[in-house]
Amino acid sequence: MKLLIAVHHFFDQWNAPAWFAERLRADFPQLSVVQLSDYKRLDAEILDAEILVAWSIRPEQVKAAKNLRWIHSPAAAVHQLMFPELVASDIVLTNAREVHGPVVAEHVIALIFALAKKIPGSVELQQKHIWGQQILWDQVPRVREVAGATLGLVGVGAIGRHVVRTAKALGMRVIAVREHPEKGTDGADAIFGPAQIDELFRQSDYVVLAAAVTESTRAIANAERLALMKPTACLINVGRGPLVDEAALAAALRKKKIGGAALDVFPKEPLAADSPLWDLPNLLITPHTAALTDKLWGRHYALVSENLRRYLDGQPLLAVVDKRKGY
């Protein structure tokens, strides 16, 4: 049985370390484990692979991989895999949503504090050697407390559940939109269905996007919904770049229709050096660092190895993606 690891990215931390395959070989000697450092041999190696660990795969590779039964994505996002050939196949798809959930939730809270306490503005003033106490206080929205603020969460998945838990511990009121409200609140103060999302934008002091990309969530933060937000409210996106209409957000920030925003993800990455987003007032940009942690590949290994044991024993896998829904 062949397990093929084909994870190649320009950012070092997203690439599987050499020890990953070595440990798999030691723990699962019945497997033939092949790890590629780039995609040059992927077309040939995938032909007899039964298990694939990869960010993406092309439709023609799915057709050629007659033995392929299971694909595991080290990412939480799998919209790049939602093409007809894979969706219609019997190949099981799993992802790493539970690996990334806790650390991305930490990043959400960090962004909320940064916006509330005007940390970026303080850094900018420090670089200019300016004691900016009065300057920071005079800016609208003013420096404020997080406790008592309302966090509106779009998506109550692996990230969202951890956001709810942490925000509640900080004394925040949490409201959320989820596709199936009947699944429960997961600790939130109120749960809305998708039809009530406008109300979430109206009530929230911080709108946090942590949903998967589907046809119904693309540009979910559009001009109409941004217009519903309080003039002091902030938008935070740690989900997927396409969830935000960037042109509409830029207009809202320039016109000071909302209090601020923080983006960790973008439709095209890296963000181009000439993107107008860099210079927008009151926009905090983090370069897709929400999921970064020195424990990343250890957590990946725990999930992959557990699922391998289940796969070999004929047991249900963890973190299975519903290919029809796209998450």
C-alpha positions as CSV (number, residue, x, y, z in Angstrom):
1,M,0.0,0.0,0.0
2,K,1.5,3.3,-1.1
3,L,1.2,6.6,0.7
4,L,2.4,9.6,-1.3
5,I,3.2,12.9,0.3
6,A,3.2,15.8,-2.2
7,V,3.2,19.0,-0.2
8,H,5.2,21.8,-1.8
9,H,4.9,25.5,-1.0
10,F,7.0,28.6,-1.3
11,F,6.6,29.1,2.5
12,D,8.9,26.7,4.4
13,Q,6.5,26.0,7.3
14,W,3.8,24.6,5.0
15,N,6.2,21.9,3.7
16,A,6.2,18.5,5.4
17,P,9.6,18.1,7.2
18,A,11.7,15.1,6.4
19,W,11.0,13.5,9.8
20,F,7.3,13.2,8.9
21,A,7.8,10.5,6.3
22,E,10.6,8.8,8.3
23,R,8.3,8.5,11.3
24,L,5.5,7.2,9.2
25,R,7.8,4.5,7.8
26,A,8.8,3.5,11.4
27,D,5.2,3.5,12.8
28,F,3.6,1.9,9.7
29,P,6.1,-0.5,8.2
30,Q,3.4,-2.1,6.1
31,L,3.2,1.1,4.0
32,S,5.4,2.3,1.2
33,V,5.8,6.0,2.0
34,V,7.1,8.3,-0.7
35,Q,7.7,12.0,0.0
36,L,8.2,14.4,-2.8
37,S,10.1,17.7,-2.5
38,D,8.4,19.2,-5.5
39,Y,5.8,18.2,-8.1
40,K,8.1,17.0,-10.9
41,R,7.4,13.3,-10.3
42,L,3.9,13.7,-9.1
43,D,2.2,12.5,-12.3
44,A,4.2,9.2,-12.2
45,E,4.1,8.6,-8.5
46,I,0.4,9.1,-8.1
47,L,-0.4,6.3,-10.5
48,D,-0.2,3.5,-7.9
49,A,-0.8,5.6,-4.7
50,E,-3.7,4.6,-2.5
51,I,-3.3,7.5,0.0
52,L,-2.3,11.0,-0.9
53,V,-1.3,13.9,1.4
54,A,-1.4,17.0,-0.7
55,W,-2.8,20.6,-0.9
56,S,-4.2,20.0,-4.3
57,I,-4.5,17.7,-7.3
58,R,-5.5,18.2,-10.9
59,P,-8.6,16.5,-12.5
60,E,-6.5,14.5,-14.9
61,Q,-4.4,13.2,-12.0
62,V,-7.5,11.9,-10.3
63,K,-8.5,10.1,-13.4
64,A,-5.1,8.5,-13.7
65,A,-4.8,7.5,-10.1
66,K,-6.8,4.3,-10.3
67,N,-5.8,3.1,-6.9
68,L,-6.4,6.3,-5.0
69,R,-8.9,5.9,-2.2
70,W,-8.1,8.7,0.3
71,I,-6.7,12.3,0.0
72,H,-5.7,14.2,3.1
73,S,-5.2,17.9,2.9
74,P,-2.9,19.6,5.5
75,A,-5.1,22.7,5.1
76,A,-8.5,23.5,6.4
77,A,-9.6,25.0,3.1
78,V,-10.4,22.5,0.4
79,H,-12.3,24.6,-2.1
80,Q,-9.4,24.1,-4.5
81,L,-10.3,20.4,-4.6
82,M,-13.9,20.8,-5.2
83,F,-13.9,20.0,-9.0
84,P,-16.4,17.5,-10.5
85,E,-14.0,14.7,-11.0
86,L,-13.1,14.5,-7.3
87,V,-16.5,15.4,-5.9
88,A,-18.1,12.6,-8.0
89,S,-15.5,10.0,-7.1
90,D,-15.4,7.5,-4.3
91,I,-12.2,9.0,-2.9
92,V,-12.5,10.0,0.7
93,L,-11.3,13.6,1.5
94,T,-10.1,14.7,4.9
95,N,-8.7,18.0,6.0
96,A,-6.8,19.5,8.9
97,R,-9.5,21.8,10.3
98,E,-8.9,20.5,13.9
99,V,-5.2,21.0,13.6
100,H,-5.5,24.7,12.8
101,G,-8.6,25.6,14.9
102,P,-7.1,26.4,18.3
103,V,-4.1,28.5,17.0
104,V,-6.2,30.4,14.5
105,A,-8.7,31.2,17.3
106,E,-5.8,32.7,19.3
107,H,-4.9,34.9,16.3
108,V,-8.5,36.1,16.2
109,I,-8.3,37.2,19.8
110,A,-5.0,38.9,19.2
111,L,-6.4,40.8,16.3
112,I,-9.4,41.9,18.4
113,F,-7.1,43.2,21.1
114,A,-4.8,44.9,18.5
115,L,-7.8,46.8,17.0
116,A,-9.4,47.6,20.4
117,K,-6.2,48.9,22.0
118,K,-4.8,50.5,18.8
119,I,-1.6,48.6,18.9
120,P,-0.7,49.2,15.2
121,G,-1.1,52.9,15.7
122,S,1.2,52.8,18.7
123,V,3.8,51.0,16.7
124,E,3.6,53.5,13.9
125,L,4.0,56.4,16.4
126,Q,6.9,54.7,18.1
127,Q,8.8,54.4,14.8
128,K,8.3,58.2,14.5
129,H,9.4,58.8,18.1
130,I,6.1,60.4,18.9
131,W,4.4,60.2,22.3
132,G,0.9,59.7,20.9
133,Q,-1.3,59.4,23.9
134,Q,-3.7,62.2,22.8
135,I,-3.4,61.2,19.2
136,L,-4.5,57.7,19.8
137,W,-7.3,58.8,22.1
138,D,-8.7,61.3,19.6
139,Q,-9.0,58.6,16.9
140,V,-12.4,57.1,16.3
141,P,-13.3,54.5,17.3
142,R,-11.6,55.2,20.6
143,V,-9.4,52.8,22.6
144,R,-11.9,50.5,24.2
145,E,-12.5,47.5,26.4
146,V,-13.1,44.0,24.9
147,A,-15.2,42.8,27.8
148,G,-18.8,43.5,27.1
149,A,-18.4,43.8,23.3
150,T,-20.4,41.7,20.9
151,L,-18.5,39.3,18.7
152,G,-20.4,38.1,15.6
153,L,-19.1,34.9,14.3
154,V,-19.7,33.6,10.8
155,G,-19.0,29.9,10.8
156,V,-19.0,27.6,13.9
157,G,-16.5,25.0,12.8
158,A,-13.2,24.0,14.3
159,I,-12.0,27.6,14.4
160,G,-15.3,29.1,15.4
161,R,-15.8,26.8,18.4
162,H,-12.5,27.8,19.9
163,V,-13.2,31.5,19.2
164,V,-16.5,31.2,21.1
165,R,-14.8,29.6,24.1
166,T,-12.0,32.2,24.3
167,A,-14.2,35.2,23.7
168,K,-16.7,34.1,26.4
169,A,-13.8,33.8,28.8
170,L,-12.9,37.4,28.1
171,G,-16.5,38.5,28.9
172,M,-17.6,39.1,25.4
173,R,-21.1,38.5,24.1
174,V,-21.0,36.0,21.2
175,I,-23.6,35.6,18.5
176,A,-23.0,33.4,15.5
177,V,-24.4,32.3,12.1
178,R,-24.2,28.7,11.2
179,E,-25.7,26.8,8.3
180,H,-27.6,24.4,10.6
181,P,-28.7,26.3,13.8
182,E,-30.3,23.1,15.0
183,K,-26.7,21.8,15.8
184,G,-26.7,24.0,18.8
185,T,-24.9,27.1,20.2
186,D,-21.5,25.6,21.0
187,G,-21.5,28.1,23.9
188,A,-22.5,31.2,22.0
189,D,-25.2,33.5,23.4
190,A,-27.3,33.3,20.3
191,I,-27.3,31.3,17.0
192,F,-28.8,32.6,13.8
193,G,-29.5,30.8,10.5
194,P,-28.0,32.0,7.2
195,A,-31.1,34.1,6.5
196,Q,-30.4,36.2,9.6
197,I,-26.9,37.1,8.8
198,D,-27.7,40.8,8.3
199,E,-28.8,40.9,11.9
200,L,-25.3,39.6,13.0
201,F,-23.6,42.4,11.0
202,R,-25.9,45.0,12.6
203,Q,-25.3,43.9,16.2
204,S,-21.6,43.1,16.2
205,D,-18.7,45.1,17.4
206,Y,-16.4,42.6,15.8
207,V,-17.5,40.5,12.8
208,V,-15.3,37.4,12.5
209,L,-15.4,35.4,9.3
210,A,-14.4,31.8,9.8
211,A,-16.5,30.0,7.2
212,A,-15.6,27.7,4.3
213,V,-15.8,29.0,0.8
214,T,-19.0,27.9,-0.9
215,E,-21.3,29.5,-3.5
216,S,-23.3,31.0,-0.7
217,T,-20.4,32.4,1.3
218,R,-18.4,34.1,-1.5
219,A,-18.2,37.8,-0.8
220,I,-20.4,37.3,2.2
221,A,-19.0,40.6,3.5
222,N,-20.2,42.7,0.7
223,A,-21.0,46.4,0.4
224,E,-24.6,45.9,1.6
225,R,-23.6,44.1,4.7
226,L,-20.7,46.4,5.5
227,A,-23.2,49.2,5.4
228,L,-25.2,47.5,8.2
229,M,-22.2,47.6,10.6
230,K,-21.8,50.1,13.4
231,P,-19.5,52.9,12.5
232,T,-17.2,51.7,15.3
233,A,-17.4,48.0,14.4
234,C,-14.5,46.0,12.9
235,L,-14.3,43.2,10.4
236,I,-11.9,40.3,10.8
237,N,-11.3,37.6,8.2
238,V,-9.3,34.4,9.1
239,G,-11.4,32.1,7.0
240,R,-10.8,32.4,3.3
241,G,-9.9,35.4,1.1
242,P,-13.0,35.1,-1.1
243,L,-15.3,35.7,1.8
244,V,-14.7,39.4,1.6
245,D,-15.5,41.8,-1.2
246,E,-12.2,43.7,-1.0
247,A,-13.3,46.6,-3.1
248,A,-16.3,47.2,-0.8
249,L,-14.2,46.9,2.3
250,A,-11.7,49.4,0.9
251,A,-14.4,51.9,0.2
252,A,-15.9,51.4,3.7
253,L,-12.6,52.0,5.4
254,R,-11.7,55.1,3.2
255,K,-15.1,56.6,4.0
256,K,-14.8,55.6,7.7
257,K,-18.1,53.7,7.4
258,I,-16.7,51.1,9.8
259,G,-14.2,51.3,12.6
260,G,-11.5,49.1,11.2
261,A,-10.6,45.7,9.8
262,A,-8.0,42.9,10.0
263,L,-7.3,40.5,7.2
264,D,-5.1,37.3,7.4
265,V,-6.2,35.7,4.2
266,F,-6.6,37.0,0.6
267,P,-8.0,35.6,-2.7
268,K,-4.5,35.7,-4.2
269,E,-1.4,35.2,-2.0
270,P,1.1,36.6,-1.5
271,L,-0.7,40.0,-1.6
272,A,0.8,42.0,-4.4
273,A,3.2,44.8,-3.4
274,D,1.1,47.3,-5.4
275,S,-2.2,46.2,-3.8
276,P,-4.2,49.2,-2.5
277,L,-5.0,47.3,0.6
278,W,-1.5,48.0,2.1
279,D,-2.3,51.7,2.5
280,L,-5.9,51.6,3.7
281,P,-6.6,53.5,6.9
282,N,-7.3,51.3,9.9
283,L,-6.6,48.0,8.2
284,L,-4.4,45.5,9.9
285,I,-2.8,42.9,7.6
286,T,-1.2,39.7,8.8
287,P,0.4,37.6,6.0
288,H,-1.6,34.4,6.5
289,T,0.1,33.7,9.8
290,A,-3.0,32.8,11.9
291,A,-2.3,29.1,11.7
292,L,1.5,29.3,12.3
293,T,2.9,27.5,15.3
294,D,6.0,25.6,16.1
295,K,3.8,22.7,17.0
296,L,2.1,22.5,13.6
297,W,3.6,19.4,12.1
298,G,3.4,17.5,15.4
299,R,-0.3,18.1,15.3
300,H,-0.5,17.1,11.7
301,Y,1.3,13.9,12.5
302,A,-1.1,13.1,15.4
303,L,-4.1,13.5,13.0
304,V,-2.6,11.7,10.0
305,S,-1.3,8.8,12.1
306,E,-4.6,8.3,13.9
307,N,-6.5,8.3,10.6
308,L,-4.0,5.8,9.2
309,R,-4.7,3.5,12.0
310,R,-8.4,3.9,11.4
311,Y,-8.0,3.4,7.7
312,L,-6.0,0.2,8.1
313,D,-8.5,-1.1,10.6
314,G,-11.5,-0.2,8.4
315,Q,-12.8,2.3,10.8
316,P,-14.4,5.7,10.0
317,L,-11.9,8.5,9.5
318,L,-11.7,11.8,11.4
319,A,-12.2,15.2,9.7
320,V,-14.0,13.9,6.7
321,V,-15.0,16.6,4.2
322,D,-18.5,16.5,2.8
323,K,-17.6,16.9,-0.9
324,R,-21.1,17.9,-1.9
325,K,-21.1,20.8,0.6
326,G,-17.4,21.7,0.1
327,Y,-16.4,21.6,3.8
